[in-house]
Amino acid sequence: MAKTRVAVLYGGKADEHSISCISGATFTRALDPEKFEPVLIGITKQGEWIVDGEDPLGWNLAQGLPEVKRVPGSRDVVLNVGEGADGFYARNADGSLESLGHIDVMLPALHGPFGEDGTIQGLFEMMGVPYVGCGVLASAACMDKHYTKVLLRAAGIPVAPGITLDTRHYNADDHFAGDGEHFVDLVNEVGLQYPLFVKPSRAGSSFGVTKVESVDDAAALAAAVYEAGLHDWRVLVEQGIDAREIECAVVRIKPTDAARAALPGEIVLDRRNEGDDQFYDFDSKYMDAQASHTEIPAKIGDDAIARVREIAVRAFDAVDGMGLSRVDTFVTADGEVLVNEINTLPGCTSISLFPKAWEAMGVPFTQVVTDLIEGVLA
């Protein structure tokens, strides 16, 4: 029996390029060799698709941030959209095109813009190639934190209070310094409490996120908005929530299946115990092994765990989720659960919650990946 050919896409133009490389390696290792044949396609930071690049299985975050680069023998990938699943080619050194063979399913291990935002999902839809993960709508809506909140509020799911700024309307020449007082007025009009978290609406891994603690500090708020605006012109200013950060992995294997949530886990920021005013930024997530750890299941009590799982599934349904996602929540001291964001292609590194959560449920990650692929093909 022929093996199912799975094209694993990793890298990409987004800030999370290196994490995507590691996730791609994780997914590739999880492919059952008895069932699947991987076709490895790397995407450089410039957006070039290549094959025959560096073997991602050799990458490890402990050795630094990997990057998709051309190496001797690398070949460009050329797509013929009209040929669908047979339209994947590699350009040889003499300019001739060589078919990469029929691709049964795409597995985009891509984070952030141009991979997790509906753009590449739209390409797969146009080509008629099955793919793992959320569709165009869910991917686009969840990449944009503003619209995620719009959908969740409409579904009656609590989210953190906040406002959205369109930074195109302000003067960036002075890093928004002249608009700081206006930003403070907007915050006070809706009654947001400090500290505030200022973040780009469409970015991942906490890029561009700043914590503003000084009440009515126009300069600090302007600087935070400018920092976020370097990543996206749409910027969120949210009220900080005094709560525990609880993450929940969710899957829907087939479109007709009910979504299922794993046991939620808690991101424990270890430096807070040392008096450090820490939040979960890129370094805490990936680069500093001493900065944080994950506890699965989260030590929040059975009732709170049940509420997190229920709301995670409701949030996944509200955005028309498919395949896999990680729903990030806040759980307050009185047991209220608010959704922070939904990651439609969660990080899958050695320290990431998504694979660990299913393993804690007794489901090896290899089985999760097998189910996701077979669910798409079914």
C-alpha positions in Angstrom: 0.0 0.0 0.0 1.4 3.4 -1.0 2.2 5.8 1.7 0.4 9.1 2.1 2.6 11.9 0.9 2.6 14.8 3.3 4.2 18.1 2.4 5.5 19.8 5.6 5.9 23.6 5.2 8.1 25.4 7.7 9.9 28.7 8.1 8.2 31.7 6.4 8.3 35.5 6.4 6.9 36.0 9.9 8.7 37.0 13.1 8.2 33.4 14.3 10.3 32.0 11.5 12.6 30.1 13.7 9.9 28.6 15.9 8.1 27.5 12.7 11.3 25.7 11.8 11.3 23.8 15.1 7.6 23.0 14.8 8.2 21.7 11.3 10.8 19.4 12.7 8.5 18.2 15.5 5.7 17.5 13.0 8.1 15.6 10.7 9.3 13.4 13.6 5.7 12.7 14.5 4.8 11.3 11.1 4.3 7.6 11.3 6.9 6.2 8.9 4.7 3.2 8.2 1.9 5.5 6.8 3.4 8.7 5.7 6.1 10.0 3.4 7.3 13.5 4.2 8.0 16.1 1.5 10.0 18.9 3.2 9.5 22.4 1.9 11.2 25.3 3.6 10.3 28.9 3.2 13.0 31.5 3.6 12.6 34.8 5.5 12.2 36.4 2.0 9.3 34.1 1.2 11.2 31.8 -1.2 10.0 28.1 -1.2 12.9 25.6 -1.5 13.5 21.9 -1.3 16.8 20.1 -0.5 17.7 22.6 2.1 19.2 21.9 5.6 17.6 18.9 7.3 15.2 20.4 9.9 15.5 17.2 12.0 18.9 18.5 13.0 17.6 21.8 14.5 17.3 22.4 18.2 16.4 25.6 20.1 19.1 24.8 22.6 21.6 25.5 19.8 20.1 28.8 18.7 17.4 30.0 16.4 17.4 28.0 13.1 16.7 29.6 9.7 15.7 28.3 6.3 18.6 29.2 4.0 19.8 28.0 0.7 22.6 25.4 0.8 24.4 23.8 -2.1 21.9 21.8 -4.1 18.8 23.6 -2.9 16.1 24.1 -5.5 13.3 26.6 -5.9 9.7 25.2 -5.6 7.5 26.2 -8.5 3.7 25.9 -8.2 1.3 25.3 -11.1 -2.0 26.2 -9.3 -4.1 24.7 -12.1 -2.6 21.2 -11.6 -3.7 21.1 -8.0 -2.0 18.3 -5.9 0.2 17.5 -8.9 1.3 21.0 -9.4 4.4 21.0 -7.2 7.8 21.2 -9.0 11.4 21.9 -8.2 13.6 24.0 -10.6 16.8 22.2 -11.5 20.1 24.1 -12.0 19.6 23.9 -15.8 16.2 25.6 -15.5 14.2 22.5 -16.1 11.3 21.6 -13.8 11.1 18.3 -12.0 7.8 17.1 -10.4 7.8 16.7 -6.7 5.1 14.1 -7.2 1.5 14.0 -6.1 0.9 15.7 -2.7 -1.9 14.1 -0.7 -2.0 16.6 2.1 -0.3 19.8 3.2 0.9 20.2 6.8 1.7 23.9 7.2 3.8 24.2 10.3 3.8 28.0 9.9 3.2 30.6 12.6 2.1 34.2 12.2 1.5 36.2 9.0 1.7 34.4 5.6 1.1 31.0 7.2 -1.4 31.2 10.1 -3.5 34.0 8.8 -5.6 32.4 6.1 -3.3 33.4 3.2 -1.7 30.1 2.6 -4.9 28.3 3.4 -6.5 30.3 0.6 -3.8 29.1 -1.8 -4.5 25.4 -0.8 -8.2 26.0 -1.3 -7.6 27.4 -4.8 -5.4 24.4 -5.6 -7.9 21.9 -4.2 -5.2 20.4 -2.0 -6.3 19.0 1.5 -4.5 20.6 4.4 -4.3 20.2 8.2 -5.6 23.0 10.4 -8.1 25.8 10.5 -9.7 27.2 7.3 -9.4 30.6 5.8 -12.0 32.4 8.1 -10.8 31.0 11.4 -7.1 31.5 10.5 -7.6 35.1 9.4 -9.9 36.0 12.3 -7.7 34.4 15.0 -4.5 36.0 13.6 -6.2 39.4 14.3 -6.7 39.7 18.0 -9.2 42.5 17.5 -11.5 40.4 15.4 -11.0 37.4 17.6 -12.5 39.5 20.4 -15.4 40.6 18.1 -16.4 37.0 17.4 -15.9 35.9 21.0 -18.0 38.7 22.4 -20.7 38.0 19.9 -20.7 34.4 21.2 -21.0 35.5 24.8 -17.5 34.5 25.7 -15.7 36.9 28.1 -12.5 38.6 27.0 -10.2 41.2 28.6 -11.4 44.8 28.4 -9.6 47.0 25.9 -9.6 49.4 23.0 -8.2 49.2 19.5 -6.1 52.0 17.9 -5.6 52.6 14.2 -2.0 54.0 14.3 -2.3 55.2 10.7 -4.3 58.1 12.1 -1.4 59.3 14.3 2.0 60.9 13.8 4.8 58.3 13.9 7.5 60.8 13.1 7.9 61.6 16.8 7.1 58.0 17.9 3.6 59.1 18.8 4.9 61.3 21.6 2.5 64.1 20.6 -0.4 61.7 20.9 0.4 60.2 24.3 -2.1 62.4 26.2 -4.8 61.5 23.6 -4.1 57.8 24.2 -4.4 58.3 28.0 -7.7 60.0 27.5 -9.0 57.1 25.4 -8.0 54.6 28.1 -9.7 56.7 30.8 -12.9 57.1 28.8 -13.6 53.4 28.9 -12.3 53.0 32.4 -9.4 50.6 31.8 -7.4 49.8 34.9 -3.6 49.7 35.0 -1.3 47.9 34.3 -2.1 47.9 30.6 -0.8 45.6 27.9 -0.2 47.1 24.5 0.2 44.7 21.6 0.0 44.5 17.9 -3.3 43.0 16.7 -1.7 40.7 14.1 1.6 39.3 15.5 2.5 36.3 17.5 4.9 35.0 20.2 4.4 38.3 22.2 6.4 40.3 19.6 5.8 44.1 20.1 4.1 43.6 23.5 4.7 46.2 26.3 3.5 46.4 29.8 2.6 49.9 31.0 2.3 50.2 34.7 2.5 54.0 35.4 -1.0 55.4 35.6 -1.7 58.2 33.1 2.0 58.1 31.9 1.5 59.5 28.4 5.2 59.0 27.4 5.2 55.4 28.4 1.9 54.7 26.6 3.0 56.5 23.5 6.2 54.5 23.4 4.3 51.2 23.9 1.9 52.0 21.1 4.9 52.9 18.8 6.6 49.6 19.6 3.4 47.6 18.8 2.9 49.7 15.7 6.2 48.5 14.3 4.5 45.2 13.8 1.0 46.2 12.9 -0.9 49.4 12.3 -3.8 48.0 14.4 -2.8 48.1 18.1 -4.7 46.8 21.1 -4.5 48.4 24.5 -5.8 45.9 27.1 -6.4 46.0 30.8 -4.1 43.7 32.6 -5.9 40.8 34.2 -4.9 39.6 37.7 -5.2 36.0 36.8 -3.4 32.8 36.0 -2.5 32.1 32.4 -4.1 28.7 31.4 -3.7 27.2 28.0 -5.9 24.5 26.4 -5.2 22.4 23.4 -8.3 21.7 21.2 -8.8 19.5 18.1 -11.6 18.7 15.7 -10.5 15.7 13.6 -13.3 15.8 11.0 -15.7 18.6 10.1 -18.6 16.6 11.5 -16.8 15.8 14.8 -17.3 17.7 18.0 -14.3 19.6 19.2 -12.3 18.0 22.0 -10.2 19.8 24.6 -7.2 18.3 26.4 -6.3 18.9 30.0 -5.4 22.6 30.3 -1.9 23.6 31.4 -0.5 26.6 33.2 2.4 28.7 32.2 4.4 29.3 35.4 6.7 32.3 35.2 9.4 31.2 37.5 11.1 34.5 37.9 8.1 36.0 39.5 9.0 34.0 42.5 12.3 36.0 42.6 10.4 39.3 42.5 10.9 39.8 38.8 7.9 41.6 37.1 7.8 39.1 34.3 5.3 38.4 31.6 5.2 35.7 29.0 7.3 37.1 26.2 9.3 35.4 23.4 12.3 34.8 25.6 10.2 33.3 28.4 8.5 31.0 25.9 11.5 29.8 23.9 14.9 31.1 24.7 15.3 31.0 28.5 14.8 27.5 29.9 14.9 28.9 33.5 12.2 31.6 32.8 9.1 29.4 32.8 7.7 25.9 32.9 4.4 24.3 32.1 2.2 22.3 34.5 -0.3 19.9 33.1 -2.9 19.6 34.3 -3.0 23.1 35.8 -3.4 23.2 39.5 -6.6 25.2 39.5 -9.1 22.6 40.8 -11.4 20.3 38.9 -14.2 22.8 38.6 -12.0 25.4 37.0 -10.4 22.8 34.7 -13.9 21.8 33.5 -14.8 25.5 32.8 -11.6 26.1 30.9 -12.2 23.1 28.7 -15.8 24.0 28.1 -14.9 27.7 27.2 -12.0 26.6 25.0 -14.3 24.4 22.9 -17.0 27.2 22.7 -14.3 29.6 21.6 -13.0 27.1 19.0 -16.6 26.6 17.7 -17.3 30.4 17.7 -14.4 31.0 15.2 -15.3 27.9 13.1 -12.1 26.1 14.2 -10.9 23.0 12.4 -8.0 20.7 13.0 -6.0 22.0 15.9 -5.7 25.2 18.0 -4.5 26.3 21.4 -7.0 28.5 23.3 -5.2 30.8 25.8 -7.3 31.9 28.8 -7.1 33.9 32.0 -8.5 32.3 35.2 -9.2 34.8 38.0 -9.1 34.1 41.7 -12.9 33.9 41.8 -13.0 31.3 39.0 -13.9 33.6 36.0 -12.5 32.3 32.7 -11.7 34.9 30.0 -10.2 34.0 26.6 -7.0 35.9 25.7 -6.4 34.6 22.2 -6.7 31.5 19.9 -3.6 30.2 18.2 -4.7 28.2 15.1 -1.2 26.7 14.6 0.2 26.4 18.1 3.9 26.1 18.6 5.1 22.5 18.7 8.6 22.7 20.1 10.0 20.4 22.8 8.6 22.7 25.5 5.3 23.6 23.9 2.0 22.9 25.6 0.0 21.5 22.6 1.9 18.2 22.2 2.5 17.9 26.0 -1.2 18.3 26.7 -2.2 15.4 24.6 0.6 13.3 25.9 -0.8 14.0 29.4 -4.1 12.7 28.1 -2.4 9.5 27.1 -2.4 10.3 23.4 1.1 10.4 21.9 1.8 13.3 19.5 2.4 10.8 16.7 -1.2 9.7 17.1 -2.5 13.2 17.2 -0.8 14.0 13.9 -2.0 10.8 12.3 -5.5 11.5 13.3 -5.3 15.1 12.0 -4.0 13.9 8.6 -6.4 11.0 8.3 -9.3 13.3 9.4 -8.5 15.7 6.5 -8.3 12.9 4.0 -11.5 11.3 5.2 
